[in-house]
Amino acid sequence: MGKMGSELALGAIVNQYMALVDKKLKDQVARVAREKRDGSFFDTFYNTYGMTGVVFNIGDTVIGGEFTGSVEEQHGVLNVQGSFNFYLRDEFADPADIGVEVIDPRETIFENIHRPLDNYLRGRTRLPPRGPQRLGVQTGEPYSITDDWSGTLKGQIYLDPARSTYG
């Protein structure tokens, strides 16, 4: 997957994650803000999310982060604002458990059978190889998949959770 492809894939993962956790994160921030009522606060979050349906080679991945914010109470309403720092941490490591990365079956067959055979035969006839092997494909060597992003939140919630949509 090239740089542009990996950026698109990670963008799809981020969009799916945000769709899954939007309400949960707001609820979590609301609960912490209600405990603090006035002043600064900090909270962390993380979980494992199944992303195979979005991007095959991501699979189950850990996504988490932290929220740093402030809250001020005014007449039973809490004014909340702050920022999120998110992270995604994963590793692609031979999902089919066969010793090679299976990204594209045709590419995998070419890289693991045809290219090595062609290079072997070219070597026996003293011709140079046709190019390097893709790193990791022949050995199934794992590689890291990471991303970091941030966002902000600003809003108002009722101090009384029974009156609020959040919390």
DOMAR-839461 format. One record per residue: residue in one letter; y, x, z of N, C-alpha, C in turn. Coordinates in steps of 0.001 Angstrom, whole numbers, plus 524288, in hexadecimal, padded with zeros to 5 digits. Example, Ala and Ser with C-alpha at 12.3 -4.5 7.8 and 13.67 -1.06 7.14 Angstrom:
A7E9C68338681E787EE6C8300C81E787F31C8339081E78/S7F7368323281BA87FBDC8356681BE48001E8326481EBE/
This chain:
M7FB838035780000800008000080000804C58038D80000/G8082C803097FC1780CD98063F7FBC1810CC804A97FFD3/K8153C807A57FFFA8194180689803DE81B5F800FF80345/M81C747FF5E7FE7481E847FA1E7FD8A81A837F6007FF29/G815827F6E07FDF1811677F3367FF6F810C97F2E18054A/S8112A7F75980804810907F73D80DB08153F7F49681042/E81A057F54180E0181E927F2928102981E067ECAA80F79/L81C1B7EAF680AF881B497E56280A148171E7E34680DC0/A812E07E64880E8380EAB7E499811FD8109C7E42D81799/L813847E81C81967815827E7E281EBE8197F7E37C81F4B/G81C7D7E27681B448201F7DE0681B6181D357D8E381C00/A818D57D85581943815A47D398819BC813657D31C81F3B/I811BB7D77C8218180FAB7D77A826D9813EE7D5DC82AB1/V818987D82882A2881CEE7D6DD82DAA81E3F7D10A82D3C/N81E837CF068287B81FB77C973827C281B947C5FA82A49/Q8169D7C74E829958125F7C43E82BF08129F7C47F831E3/Y8137C7C934833F2813E17C9E583999818507C69B83BD5/M81CF17C6EB8395F821697C40783B5D8206A7BE2483B2B/A81DBC7BC548372881C677B6C4836D4818B17B53D83B43/L815177B8C083CA48114A7B7A3840CC813C67B7968463A/V817857BB1B847338195A7BBE484C8F81EE07BA0A84D9D/D821867B7DB849D5827017B65C84A8C827C87B32784F8B/K825067AEF2850128259E7AB85854AD823B37AE40859A4/K81F5D7B1178595481D437B3C685DF4821217B7BE86021/L823987BAD485C9F8275B7BEB985E7482C1B7BC22860E7/K82E007B7F185E878327B7B529860C1831187B2D486611/D82C527B0C58669082A8F7AEB186B9682A637B2FF86FB6/Q828567B78386E39827E17BBE3871E482D4D7BDAC873A9/V830EE7BE3C87002836477BFCD87160838BB7BBB0874EA/A837EB7B6AF873D183A207B2808770A838147B2C987CA1/R832F77B3B987D3F830C07B40E8828C833277B8988859E/V8339C7BD198831C835D27C1AF885C283B997C0D1886EE/A83E747BE708834C844067BD618841B844CF7B9A4888B5/R841607B5BD8892E841D27B20F88D8F840E27B4CE892C9/E83D497B88A892D583C527BB72897AC841177BEB08992F/K843AC7C10889559848267C4748965884D277C15789756/R84E2A7BD5F89451852B67B9DB8949F857E47BC7489352/D858F07C0F98955D85DC27C3D48942A85C9F7C9AA89410/G85E3C7CC4488FDC85DA77D1EB88F9485A287D39F88B19/S858BB7D88C88B46855757DAEA8873584FB67DA408887F/F84C897DA028846E846DF7D9D188540844107DC6E880B9/F83F1D7DD8E8819F83BD97E07387DF5836657DE2D87E4A/D833BA7DDBE879CB82E557DBE3879D682B717DE4187538/T826577DEC4875C0823167E0DE8718A81F217DCC986FD9/F81CE97DDA286B35818FB7DA1486924815987DD108653F/Y810A37DB9A864DE80D287DDB2860D58083E7DA65860AF/N805B47DA9985C28800CC7D7D185B7F7FE457D9DA85681/T7F9717D85A855A67F6B87D9AA850D27F6AD7D4D584D5E/Y7F7EC7D5A8848637F8507D153844B27F4E17D26D83FF6/G7F2067CE8183E2F7EEC27CEFC839857F2107CE56834A5/M7F2867D26A831907F5C97D24782CDD7F2A47D324827DF/T7ED707D2CE828337EA277D3B98239D7EB967D01D81F1E/G7ECDE7CB41820487EE427C79081C277F3747C8BD81991/V7F6B37CBE781C167FBCF7CD49819ED7FB647D257816D3/V7F9407D6638194B7F8717DB79816C37F3247DD7881897/F7EF627DDF6814F47E9FB7DF338165B7E9887E40B819C8/N7EC157E85C818537EB2E7ED3481B2E7EE027ED7182069/I7F0FC7E971821DE7F34B7E9468271A7EF557E70982AF6/G7ECD07E2BB829AB7E8EB7E06182D307EB5F7DEAE8324B/D7E8CB7DFEB836A77EAEE7DECE83BD97EE987E33F83D47/T7F34C7E1EF83ED57F7357E5EC83FF57FA2A7E4A4844EE/V7FBEA7E8AE847987FF017E80684C56804C07E7DE84AD4/I807547E3AB84C9880CF27E32F84BD180F527E1E68511D/G813787E48C85261815FD7E3A48576381B967E5728574A/G81DD07E5CF85BF0823277E7A385C44825927E68486184/E82AC47E6808617382DAE7E59086639832A17E280864F7/F8346E7DF9D868DC839507DCB78686B83CE37DEA386CB9/T841A17E00486B4A845987E18C86F0A84A237DDCA86E55/G84BBF7DB4C8729384FD97D776871F6852E17D671876E9/S8562E7D28C876858593D7D0E287B07859797CAF087B15/V85A557C8EA87FBF85AA27C33E8807785F1B7C2118842F/E861B27BDB888324865F37BBF68867F865797B60B88725/E865747B44288BFF864FD7AEA888D1086A627AC2688D69/Q86AFF7A7AB88AD186FCD7A4A588B2C86E6279ED988B48/H86EF779C6688FCD86E26796C18906F868CC794F288E7F/G864B4797A78901B85F687961888EB985D98797BB8894C/V860D179ABE8868C85F6E79CC28816185F6C7A2B4881A9/L85B777A51687F5F85B187AAC387F3885C9B7ACB1879CB/N860657B03087996861D57B2D0874BC85EB37B7DA87484/V85B5D7B84B87093857CE7BCBA8701F859017BFA486B17/Q859097C4D386B728597F7C809866C2856B37CD27867AC/G855087CF928636A8526B7D493863EC850067D64F85ED2/S84CF57DA6B85F3484A8F7DCA185A83844C57DD9C85B5F/F841E27DD228571983C487DE34856F883B607E35785420/N837C67E66C85601835B07EAEA8532882FD97E9FF8529D/F82E057E99484DC2828907E86C84CA0825CC7ED4F84A9B/Y820A17ED7584B5381D757F198848FD8184E7EF5584720/L816357F1B484314810FC7F0798411C80DFD7F59684120/R809517F5A18435C806217FA5884389800907F8E9841ED/D7FEB27FB7083DD87F97A7FA5783BE37F7417FF4D8397A/E7F25D7FF00838217EFC880356835797EBF38010E83194/F7EC148031682CD07E85480168828DD7E3D08053D82906/A7DF2F8035782A407DABF806D982AF27D5B88044082917/D7D4A08049B824097CF8B8031B821ED7CDCC7FDA382391/P7D0837F984821CC7CF427F43F8239A7C9D37F26B82223/A7C7AF7F45981DDB7C2747F2AE81C4C7BE387F5FC81EDD/D7BFDC7FA07821D87BC3D7FD6B824AB7B8427FFFF82102/I7BA3D801EB81C857B6C48048E818D17B88A80A19817A3/G7BC7E80BF381A837BE3A81152819D57C277811FE815C3/V7C44C80DC5813737C8A180E1D80FB97CC4F80988810A9/E7D12E80A4080F017D4EA805F980F3D7D40A8027780A87/V7D3557FD8880B6D7D2927F9EC807157D79B7F6CC80673/I7DB357F8F2803727E02D7F650802817DFA77F2FB7FDA2/D7DDF47F55C7F9727DD307F2CB7F4737D7DB7F4AC7F290/P7D3FD7F1437F2047CEB67F30D7F0A77CE887F66A7EBB9/R7D17E7F4F77E7A07D15F7F82E7E2DB7D3A97FD927E3DE/E7D7F17FDC57E6CA7DA52802C87E8037D6A7806057EB6C/T7D41E8037B7EF2F7D089806407F2A37CBEE8087D7EF9B/I7C9C3805727EBF87C56F807647E8BE7C73C80C0A7E57F/F7CBE680B967E31F7CDF380FE07DFF57CEBF814BD7E34C/E7D16D814187E7BF7D2C1818997EAFF7CDFE81B0D7ED9C/N7C9F2818097EEB57C58581A127F1A77C0B981B437EE5E/I7C08B8195A7E9877BBFD81A6F7E6367BDAA81D167E129/H7C0F081A837DE227C24781C9A7D8FE7C572821A27D943/R7C9A3821CC7DC667CCD88267E7DCA17C9C182B287DEC2/P7C6C982AB47E30A7C3CC82F3C7E4D97BFC8831187E0D0/L7BD3382D6B7DE287B96282EE87DA337BC12831AC7D5A5/D7C07982F867D3DD7C372831ED7CFA57C547837687D132/N7C760837F17D5F57C92683D137D7B67C499840EA7D836/Y7C01083F117D9FB7BB6F8426D7DA647B9D8844687D4F8/L7B98C840C47D13E7B7FB842597CBED7BC09845E87C974/R7C109844DA7CA4E7C51E848477C8347C4B884DAA7CAAE/G7C38784DE67CFA97C2EE852F27D2507BE5D8560F7D027/R7BA13853707CEDB7B5798562A7CCAE7B6A88586D7C74B/T7BA70856107C4897BBDE858187BF5E7C0E185B4F7BFA7/R7C27885CAC7C4657C70C85FEE7C5737CC4385D717C3C3/L7CC7B858527C3BA7D15B8558A7C2BD7D3D38541E7C7FD/P7D905853F27C8367DB84852807CD307DA9284CB67CE70/P7DA9884B447D3747D9F4845BA7D4DD7DE808428B7D2D3/R7DD9F83D7D7D2407E1A783A037D01A7E5A58384D7D42C/G7E57183A0A7D8C47E9588389C7DCB47E6DE8383B7E20B/P7EA2E838147E5FA7E82B838057EB5D7E5BC832C17ECC7/Q7E232832F07F0827E00682E287F2BD7E44782B857F5F3/R7E420826627F6617E7A6823BF7FA087E5DF8250D7FF80/L7E982826C4802C67E81E82822808247E5FF8236480AFA/G7E1CD8241E80DCF7DFA181FF2811057DBB081C8B80E45/V7DBF781C16809127D86C8187A8066C7D2DC81A69806B8/Q7D1FD81F6F805967CCAA8216A8058B7CA5E821B780B0C/T7CD9C822F880EE27CB9C823C9814287CC3F81F0C817B0/G7CF5E81B3D816177D07E816DB8198F7D3E98187D81E18/E7D6F881CAB81D737DA4581EB48219F7DE5E81AAC82334/P7DEC2819668283B7E2828157682A037E826817488293E/Y7EBB181392828B67F13C814D6828AA7F430810A382BA0/S7F8AA8122482DB47FBD780E9A830DF7FF0D80AF482D7A/I7FFCD8063B82F76803538027082D2280718800EA8317C/T80C178021E830D280FEA80110834EF814D67FEAF83297/D8179B7FBD1835CF81CAC7F9C98344581FC27F89E8393B/D824DE7F8F5838D1828757F7A983D0E82CE47F47983AB5/W82EA37F08083D7E8330F7ED6F83BB5835AC7EAFF84071/S83A3D7E8CA83F9E83D237E692843FD83FB27E17084263/G841907DEB084644844337D9C284559847617D84B84A20/T84A727D434849A184DB17D27484DF984CAB7CCB584F19/L84E167CB2A853CA84D9A7C5BD855638527E7C45085878/K854A27BFD48574B859237BDDE85A2F858AD7B7F285A55/G859357B5B785EE9858DA7B01085F44859B87AE17864C4/Q859187A9098654D859B87A67786A56854DC7A34A86B86/I8536A7A34D8707D84F0E7A01A8724F850AF79D8F87772/Y84E247994A878AF84F1D796D887DC284C6D799FB88207/L84EF979A4C8867684C9979CD488AFE847B2799E588CAF/D847D2794C488C55843607917888DB583F877915888917/P83ADC793B2889A68372E793D38853B8355F78E7188383/A835B478A75886E08342D785348856C837E6782DE8815E/R83CA3784CE8812A84090782D687D73840BB7861D87874/S83DD278A628785283E4D78E348741C839BD78DF887053/T83AC678F6E86B82836B178FFA8678A8339D794FE86872/Y83607798D486B09833A779E0586BB58322579F0B87146/G82DEC7A1F1871D982C597A3B1876FD827807A12F878BC/
